[in-house]
Amino acid sequence: MTDIAVTAGPFLSRESAHWDDLAAFCNASVTATRAAEELEAQHAAQGNWFAALRCARRRLLAAIALRNLDGRDDGWASLSALSAVADTLIAAALDEAHDHVASRHGALSTPEGAPARLAVLAMGKLGGGELNFSSDVDLIFVHGPAESASQGARALDAATYFARVAQRLIAQLADVTPEGIVYRVDTRLRPFGRSGPIAVSAPALEHYYEAHGRAWERYALMKARWVGQAPGWAHTLLVHLQPFVYRRYLDFGAFASLRRVKADIAADVARTTGDLDIKRGAGGIREAEFILQALQLVHGGTDTGLRHAAWRPALQAAVEAGHLSEDDGSALEAAYLFLRQFENRLQMWSDAQWHAVPNDPEIRAALATAFHQPDWAALEAQLDQHRERVHDMFEAIVGTAEDDETPDAACWQRAESAAGQQRMTDAGLEQPERIGELVRALRESDRYSDAAETRLQRIWPACLEHLSGCSEPDEVARRLLSILEALVGRTNYLALLDERPVALEHLIRLAEGSPWVVRQIVAAPGLLDELLDPRLLAEPPGRQALQTLVADAVNRAADDEARLDGLRQFQQGQMLRVAAAEISGALPLMRVSDHLSWIAEATLVQALECSRQDMVERHGELPPDAGLAIVAYGKLGGIELNYGSDLDLVFLHRGQGDSDGRRSLDVTQYAIRWVQRLIHWVTTQTGAGRAYEIDTRLRPSGRSGLLVTSIQAFQNYQQTQAWTWEHQALCRARVVAGDPVLAEAFTAIRRETLSRPRDVDALRSAVVDMRERLRKEWLRPEPGIFDLKQSPGGMMDLEFLVQYLLLRHAPEQPAVVDWSDNVRQLDALARMGVIEAQAAEALTAAYLDIRSRMHRKVLADRKPEEPETAMVEHADCVRHHWSAWLG
């Protein structure tokens, strides 16, 4: 335990002498309840309200200091206790201020007749619940709706009334009396600062931030918190202010703003306190706070979990979200706690608002003892180590003044000039004059701004450096400029590319690898958010992780529009990850299709749940024996989804009766409405695009059939009415979301249907006729060109061949229909002895090669075609087996 006699300064010595029972008073920790009890006791003892406030504060802070210095409370507990004391004293002073003004001017009421109250908005350290030992309190006084005037003989209009309450509150806290003061009150954070009214209405405050709010006021509001029991309108006001504080996109412009604020602080520190300032100096408390504020401002618009007024919960959220590594988070927390402890123990010496380390040897020795160090030199080394860590992290995350310099701006500003074209030639471009014209056209765009100019002066030179390593630098440059043109009016995304070189590097790689990816980014710039993740070019998230990610993306949204966007942003972002992994070679074809299919499944599962919630809200719950299931056909059913594929879906329901809501529906109508709502969730075009197109034409009776089919009707249709081509489609069908009972029933019906004995000649004729019909409808033959999907020996021939073999041999070997994808179906056909293993291997190799080529064609934004000479081996293999089985 620390020797209090050594560490106690004038403040503790004085208070210990004044309060005989201080040691006993310190036995319990200081809480809001104890603070209220102490204030009541002091009021009774002093008989004077102003004296009671001051004596209570002195006694409570003396207890906090003793418990901190002797080790009973750690730094976090002390910060919490200091804030609890302030909350209690300010709330009590507010009550007294209302009573005082009402006694002189009568009560002021709301339009509903309730007492009209002033609310106190705590900012800064108090707002975060992390008040210093000897700190100002930053307060904004806000009032809600009220009658025009109070009801007394000396009535005041509402604005003056609330101003008097605020002035009385400030006097209680800040007036100097023989007992001292309670807190210095700083009200300069209010609208228009010193020139603004001392108390402002809630609508006026909201309008001020909308019309006049500046960047530093966004940072200040991040820590805003109401003191005491605030009325309902006050909580609504803070909700309304959230869009001002947290943008609905990744706000990388915050970094430059914070750098400017930090530069101003650094200049002031250099003029005044110098490097010994542990609050504002390099690696000090302010930099540690700016690190988290930067992450909160950048990501808080899309990740509401980061919106914490308190520093420590914000740090934990940033680590959990992956914005800081666990090691960096631990180092930053340790440094911040040390710095706050240092600051508080420095202020405990004489209850003075010190932030700079004094040269006084006695104080330095006391601080060293408080931190269990042998002398000041050892403590200073520990302090320097923490500050160095904070400063390094600050520069890595927020940046430095050099990040705002533009040493190579001319190559963007005068790209069409001889010097600009030479710069592009040096980067490997063969047609610099054309690229220069594109740059000039972009600069002349109506949406071009000074903010865009500043960012692009740094982005374009970085692009040129990377282009020198591209195989087609001119084409990649054109693709990059198309993206930059889409971002000119959205400078927050230009800020992302400017502030995060890794994001720009990822973008250039993707632009080189795929014009399809470029088109996706141009259409949905929000995809650039994904470029921040260093794992972008590695393997994307797995099936279960995707389910969690999509739920998080939707559930953290504030309203239905944001939830729709969240679903789309999840789907688009994850597809970009898969494309990036495929382009980099980190993901083989089979895994690519798996991931694309899992993304679609996760999207459908979430859309099913969102639409279910909509239905429950409108029409109540379904009976316990009712349910809905989504059956995927085609590429999703076969776990072979490609980029941009539609989803072929069939919807099944079960159960009888009505829902239990006030506007109840029978099960069939409920299921139809549910599916309509689900389709809305997936296909509606929003600002973020649409997730997927859905095709429901494979349902029983096609377009003329019901949108949702009962499981009994589906079974009957498959047994008595379905065409052979519908059974072919069923070969690639599986349940991807919904009721497990229906999933089990569908699987049984599918197996029973596909395993039905068939007339082989009729089956062969039906399969061949349908294939020829589709070929005539879709194939446009060109000499020397092989259509990967429709040409003889292509994908459709191979799939029809597999389906024919399944339908022909399933009656004797039902296990061949266990799977819905071609690869495992071919493997099952070989294992069951239907085809030779060598034939299955050859057909599988042909299938995978064709699919791989089709994937690359989509990414390259080209038709699914190859020269016939490139496909001879695999096309001959497919045609050979087609001829052997189907003639």
Number of C-alpha atoms within 10 A of each C-alpha: 9 14 13 16 10 14 26 23 20 13 18 24 15 13 16 18 10 11 13 10 10 17 13 9 15 18 11 11 16 23 18 18 12 16 22 19 13 19 25 17 14 21 18 12 12 14 11 11 17 22 21 22 26 25 22 23 24 21 23 24 24 26 25 24 25 21 21 22 25 15 14 17 18 14 22 16 18 26 24 20 26 27 24 24 25 22 22 20 25 24 19 17 22 24 15 17 23 23 15 16 20 19 11 13 19 19 20 27 19 14 12 10 10 11 13 22 21 25 27 24 23 23 25 23 21 30 25 22 24 24 24 23 27 21 19 18 23 23 25 24 24 23 24 18 16 21 15 15 18 22 16 14 9 9 17 22 15 20 17 16 24 27 19 19 26 24 15 18 22 22 19 25 21 18 14 15 12 7 13 17 20 28 23 17 18 16 19 15 18 23 23 12 11 12 9 13 15 22 26 21 20 20 13 13 20 18 14 15 16 13 8 11 17 12 14 13 16 19 21 17 22 23 22 23 23 21 21 16 10 15 15 9 14 21 12 11 15 17 10 12 18 17 13 18 22 24 16 16 17 24 23 24 21 23 24 19 16 21 21 15 14 21 14 11 15 17 12 14 18 12 9 10 15 16 17 16 21 25 20 22 25 23 28 27 23 17 26 25 17 20 23 24 28 24 23 30 25 24 25 24 22 22 21 15 18 25 22 19 23 19 19 18 15 19 25 18 20 24 18 15 14 11 19 19 13 14 10 15 17 15 15 23 18 12 24 25 18 19 22 23 23 21 23 26 27 26 21 28 20 17 20 14 16 21 20 17 17 13 9 8 10 13 20 20 18 24 25 20 20 24 21 14 16 11 15 18 13 14 20 15 11 16 18 15 13 21 25 16 17 27 18 15 19 22 16 11 19 26 19 17 13 8 14 16 12 15 11 14 19 16 24 22 17 15 24 21 17 14 13 19 22 17 20 28 16 15 21 20 24 15 14 24 19 15 21 21 14 19 22 16 11 18 19 11 12 9 14 17 14 9 16 21 18 18 24 25 20 24 23 22 21 17 20 20 14 15 24 17 11 18 11 14 21 21 18 24 24 16 22 22 18 17 21 24 20 18 20 23 17 16 23 22 26 27 24 24 27 24 23 16 15 16 20 22 17 21 24 20 18 26 22 23 21 21 20 21 25 25 16 18 22 20 15 18 18 17 23 21 17 20 25 19 15 11 14 20 23 17 18 23 17 12 15 10 12 22 18 12 16 23 22 15 20 23 17 15 19 11 11 13 11 20 19 27 23 22 29 29 24 24 22 24 22 24 24 24 24 28 27 27 21 22 19 15 13 15 20 12 17 14 16 26 24 19 27 24 24 22 26 23 21 25 25 23 19 23 25 24 16 21 20 22 15 15 20 17 13 13 19 20 19 24 15 10 10 20 20 29 25 24 23 25 26 23 20 29 25 24 25 24 23 23 20 14 16 17 20 20 23 23 23 28 25 19 17 15 15 20 22 15 15 10 11 18 19 16 22 20 14 23 27 19 18 22 23 14 18 22 19 15 26 21 16 17 15 13 13 20 17 20 25 22 15 15 14 19 15 18 23 23 12 11 11 9 13 14 19 26 22 20 21 14 13 19 21 14 15 20 14 8 12 16 13 18 17 14 18 19 18 24 30 24 27 25 23 22 22 20 17 13 14 23 21 12 13 22 15 12 19 20 19 17 20 24 21 15 13 14 8 13 10 11 17 19 13 15 19 18 12 13 18 14 11 12 18 11 10 12 13 11 13 8 7 10 16 23 23 23 21 23 20 20 25 24 23 17 23 24 18 20 22 21 24 25 20 25 25 22 22 24 18 12 16 18 18 28 25 15 20 23 21 22 20 16 25 25 19 23 23 18 15 17 11 18 15 14 17 10 15 20 15 15 22 21 15 23 20 16 16 21 22 17 16 23 21 21 17 18 22 16 15 12 11 18 17 17 13 16 11 11 21 12 13 20 25 15 19 25 18 14 17 19 10 9 11 18 11
